[in-house]
Amino acid sequence: MLVNRYQRRDVCHKLWIFFLAIVCLLVMGLQDVRAENRKAALTERTIRIGCYGLNSFVAKNAAGEYFGYGIDYLSQICLYTGWKYEIIMTDNSSLEQMLAKGELDFLMPVEYAKDRLQNYYFPNYPIGAQFNGLYVLMSRDNVYYEDFQAFDKMKIGVVENTFSATSLHTYAQSHNFAYTEVPYANLQALHDAMRMGQIDAACLSGLGNIPTTYKLVAKTELIPFYIVADAIHPSPFFTELDNAINDINARNPQLSVQLYDSY
């Protein structure tokens, strides 16, 4: 009887060790699965990027693929971060509202100005720089470059909620001419107004697709532009964005110049 009791105790002990070993293997396996899932999540993150409708910056080809200055720069960022990205393009006001609501991670291109710090969180470095231009129709042979007297009292079209409008205001003050600002919801509406003679001139981003029927009659100062996050609730990916742009500027400081020449 005593032997049988010890034998039963020994069997129970072995079964208990076996059970613990199985539990440990299951826990380790679960941890491995979770680690793999975390690794996959890190390598398959999709960042939502809002883009203003500037054809030289971001445009779509016949196959529905995006291309342009912004796409090439974004691709370089993704080499550092491992991100995938989704491009969202709509009217300017909607993009800004989507960023504020957290429906976008980033917005580009956004030109720097001190009064914009309350709305946008800027990285250390810009992704490029551009001029904003004042354009009239080629047929306006009575308007010359920096012809401030001719600019006075003009009706000048701008796309609403863009920095081009702000830079034009500063430029006009600096050169002592007055004008009437005529805002439009998008570039197409502005170009239609120019074609129909409803406005005298248009102030456009240097990254826009400038019609061949326009001639440049003034340029603002060179202005840096950025990929930005919302100032109040910045994207959790902002630090990665900032680090990637820092690295790009350290390793390939001529990238923005090369892209500007290309587009």
C-alpha positions as CSV (number, residue, x, y, z in Angstrom):
1,M,0.0,0.0,0.0
2,L,2.8,2.4,0.9
3,V,4.6,1.7,-2.4
4,N,1.4,2.3,-4.4
5,R,0.9,5.6,-2.6
6,Y,4.5,6.8,-3.5
7,Q,4.0,5.6,-7.1
8,R,0.8,7.6,-7.4
9,R,2.5,10.7,-5.9
10,D,5.3,10.3,-8.4
11,V,2.9,10.0,-11.3
12,C,1.0,13.1,-10.2
13,H,4.2,15.0,-9.8
14,K,5.3,14.1,-13.3
15,L,1.9,15.0,-14.7
16,W,2.0,18.4,-13.0
17,I,5.5,19.1,-14.4
18,F,4.2,18.1,-17.9
19,F,1.2,20.4,-17.5
20,L,3.4,23.3,-16.5
21,A,5.7,22.7,-19.4
22,I,2.7,22.8,-21.8
23,V,1.5,26.0,-20.3
24,C,4.9,27.6,-20.6
25,L,5.1,26.6,-24.3
26,L,1.7,28.0,-25.0
27,V,2.6,31.3,-23.3
28,M,5.9,31.6,-25.2
29,G,4.1,30.8,-28.4
30,L,1.5,33.5,-27.7
31,Q,4.2,36.0,-26.9
32,D,6.0,35.2,-30.2
33,V,2.7,35.7,-32.1
34,R,2.1,39.0,-30.4
35,A,5.7,40.1,-31.2
36,E,5.2,39.2,-34.8
37,N,1.9,41.1,-34.9
38,R,3.6,44.1,-33.5
39,K,6.4,43.8,-36.0
40,A,3.9,43.5,-38.8
41,A,2.0,46.5,-37.5
42,L,5.2,48.6,-37.5
43,T,6.0,47.6,-41.1
44,E,2.5,48.0,-42.5
45,R,1.4,51.3,-41.0
46,T,-0.5,53.5,-43.5
47,I,-0.2,57.2,-43.0
48,R,-3.0,59.5,-44.2
49,I,-1.5,62.5,-46.1
50,G,-3.7,65.5,-47.2
51,C,-2.4,67.3,-50.3
52,Y,-3.3,70.6,-51.8
53,G,-4.2,70.5,-55.5
54,L,-0.9,71.7,-57.0
55,N,-0.2,69.8,-60.2
56,S,3.6,70.0,-60.0
57,F,3.5,68.9,-56.4
58,V,1.0,66.0,-56.5
59,A,-1.0,64.9,-59.6
60,K,-2.6,61.7,-60.8
61,N,-1.7,60.0,-64.1
62,A,-4.0,58.1,-66.5
63,A,-3.5,54.9,-64.5
64,G,-4.7,56.6,-61.3
65,E,-1.2,56.7,-59.8
66,Y,0.0,59.8,-57.9
67,F,3.3,61.4,-59.0
68,G,5.1,64.7,-58.5
69,Y,7.5,66.5,-56.2
70,G,5.5,65.7,-53.1
71,I,5.2,62.0,-53.9
72,D,9.0,61.6,-54.6
73,Y,9.8,63.3,-51.3
74,L,7.3,61.3,-49.4
75,S,8.8,58.1,-50.9
76,Q,12.2,59.1,-49.5
77,I,10.6,59.6,-46.1
78,C,9.0,56.1,-46.3
79,L,12.4,54.5,-46.9
80,Y,13.4,55.7,-43.4
81,T,10.1,55.0,-41.6
82,G,8.7,51.9,-43.4
83,W,5.3,53.6,-43.8
84,K,2.8,53.1,-46.5
85,Y,0.7,56.2,-47.3
86,E,-2.8,57.1,-48.5
87,I,-3.1,60.4,-50.4
88,I,-6.3,62.5,-49.8
89,M,-7.0,65.4,-52.1
90,T,-10.1,67.7,-51.7
91,D,-10.7,71.4,-51.3
92,N,-8.4,73.4,-49.0
93,S,-11.0,74.0,-46.3
94,S,-11.9,70.4,-46.0
95,L,-8.3,69.3,-45.8
96,E,-7.7,71.7,-42.9
97,Q,-10.8,70.5,-41.1
98,M,-9.8,66.9,-41.6
99,L,-6.4,67.5,-40.1
100,A,-7.9,69.3,-37.1
101,K,-10.3,66.3,-36.5
102,G,-7.6,63.7,-36.7
103,E,-8.8,62.3,-40.0
104,L,-5.4,63.1,-41.5
105,D,-2.0,62.5,-40.0
106,F,-0.2,65.2,-42.1
107,L,-0.9,68.0,-44.6
108,M,1.4,69.2,-47.4
109,P,2.7,71.5,-48.7
110,V,2.2,74.2,-46.1
111,E,4.3,77.4,-46.2
112,Y,5.7,78.7,-43.0
113,A,4.5,81.8,-41.2
114,K,4.5,82.7,-37.5
115,D,0.8,83.1,-37.3
116,R,0.4,79.5,-38.6
117,L,2.1,78.1,-35.5
118,Q,-1.2,78.1,-33.7
119,N,-2.7,75.7,-36.3
120,Y,0.2,73.6,-37.5
121,Y,3.1,71.7,-35.9
122,F,6.2,72.2,-38.1
123,P,9.2,69.8,-38.4
124,N,12.7,71.2,-38.0
125,Y,13.3,71.3,-41.7
126,P,11.2,72.2,-44.7
127,I,10.8,69.8,-47.7
128,G,11.4,72.6,-50.2
129,A,11.0,76.3,-51.0
130,Q,9.0,78.2,-53.6
131,F,8.0,81.6,-55.0
132,N,4.4,82.7,-55.3
133,G,3.8,84.5,-58.5
134,L,1.5,87.2,-59.9
135,Y,0.3,86.4,-63.4
136,V,-1.6,88.1,-66.1
137,L,-2.7,86.9,-69.5
138,M,-0.1,87.0,-72.3
139,S,-2.3,89.3,-74.2
140,R,-1.9,92.0,-71.5
141,D,1.1,93.6,-73.3
142,N,0.5,96.8,-71.3
143,V,1.5,95.2,-68.0
144,Y,5.2,94.7,-67.4
145,Y,7.3,92.9,-64.8
146,E,7.0,94.6,-61.4
147,D,4.8,97.2,-62.9
148,F,3.4,98.4,-59.6
149,Q,1.5,101.3,-61.1
150,A,-0.4,98.8,-63.3
151,F,-1.0,96.5,-60.4
152,D,-2.7,99.3,-58.5
153,K,-6.5,98.8,-58.3
154,M,-6.4,95.4,-60.1
155,K,-8.8,92.6,-59.3
156,I,-6.5,89.7,-58.4
157,G,-7.8,86.2,-58.0
158,V,-6.5,83.8,-55.3
159,V,-7.5,80.3,-54.1
160,E,-9.1,80.8,-50.7
161,N,-7.3,79.6,-47.6
162,T,-3.9,79.5,-49.3
163,F,-0.7,81.1,-48.4
164,S,-0.5,82.7,-51.8
165,A,-3.2,85.1,-50.7
166,T,-1.3,86.0,-47.6
167,S,2.0,86.5,-49.4
168,L,0.3,88.8,-52.0
169,H,-1.1,91.0,-49.2
170,T,2.4,91.4,-47.8
171,Y,3.9,92.0,-51.2
172,A,1.4,94.7,-52.0
173,Q,2.1,96.5,-48.7
174,S,5.8,96.4,-49.4
175,H,5.4,97.9,-52.8
176,N,2.6,100.4,-52.1
177,F,-0.2,99.2,-54.4
178,A,-3.8,98.4,-53.6
179,Y,-5.9,95.7,-55.1
180,T,-9.2,93.9,-54.8
181,E,-8.8,90.2,-53.7
182,V,-11.2,87.8,-55.4
183,P,-11.2,84.4,-53.7
184,Y,-12.1,81.1,-55.5
185,A,-12.7,77.7,-54.1
186,N,-10.1,76.0,-56.4
187,L,-7.7,76.5,-59.2
188,Q,-10.1,75.6,-62.0
189,A,-12.5,78.3,-60.9
190,L,-9.7,80.8,-60.8
191,H,-8.5,79.9,-64.3
192,D,-12.0,80.1,-65.7
193,A,-12.3,83.6,-64.2
194,M,-9.1,84.6,-65.8
195,R,-10.1,83.2,-69.2
196,M,-13.5,85.1,-69.1
197,G,-11.9,88.4,-68.0
198,Q,-13.6,88.5,-64.6
199,I,-10.2,89.3,-62.9
200,D,-7.1,91.1,-64.0
201,A,-4.5,88.8,-62.5
202,A,-4.0,85.7,-60.5
203,C,-1.7,84.9,-57.6
204,L,-0.5,81.3,-57.8
205,S,1.9,79.0,-56.1
206,G,5.1,78.3,-57.9
207,L,4.3,74.6,-57.5
208,G,1.1,75.0,-59.5
209,N,0.6,74.1,-63.1
210,I,0.9,77.5,-64.7
211,P,-1.0,77.8,-68.0
212,T,1.0,78.7,-71.1
213,T,-1.3,81.7,-71.7
214,Y,-0.1,83.4,-68.5
215,K,3.0,85.6,-68.0
216,L,4.8,86.2,-64.8
217,V,4.8,89.9,-63.7
218,A,5.9,89.6,-60.0
219,K,7.4,87.1,-57.5
220,T,7.2,87.1,-53.8
221,E,10.2,86.2,-51.6
222,L,11.4,82.6,-51.5
223,I,9.2,80.8,-48.9
224,P,9.9,77.3,-47.3
225,F,7.1,74.7,-47.3
226,Y,6.6,71.8,-45.0
227,I,4.7,68.6,-44.2
228,V,2.8,69.5,-41.0
229,A,0.7,68.0,-38.3
230,D,-2.1,69.6,-36.3
231,A,-0.8,71.9,-33.6
232,I,-3.2,70.8,-30.9
233,H,-3.3,67.1,-31.5
234,P,-0.2,66.2,-33.5
235,S,0.0,62.8,-35.2
236,P,1.7,60.1,-33.1
237,F,3.9,59.6,-36.2
238,F,5.3,63.2,-36.0
239,T,8.6,62.3,-34.3
240,E,9.3,59.7,-37.0
241,L,8.5,62.3,-39.7
242,D,10.8,64.9,-38.1
243,N,13.7,62.4,-37.7
244,A,13.3,61.2,-41.3
245,I,13.4,64.7,-42.7
246,N,16.4,65.5,-40.5
247,D,18.2,62.4,-41.9
248,I,17.3,63.3,-45.5
249,N,18.7,66.8,-45.0
250,A,21.9,65.4,-43.6
251,R,22.5,62.7,-46.2
252,N,21.0,64.4,-49.3
253,P,20.7,68.2,-48.8
254,Q,20.3,68.7,-52.5
255,L,17.1,66.6,-52.8
256,S,14.7,69.5,-52.8
257,V,16.7,71.3,-55.5
258,Q,16.8,68.2,-57.6
259,L,13.0,67.7,-57.3
260,Y,12.3,71.3,-58.0
261,D,14.3,71.1,-61.2
262,S,12.5,67.9,-62.2
263,Y,9.0,69.3,-61.7
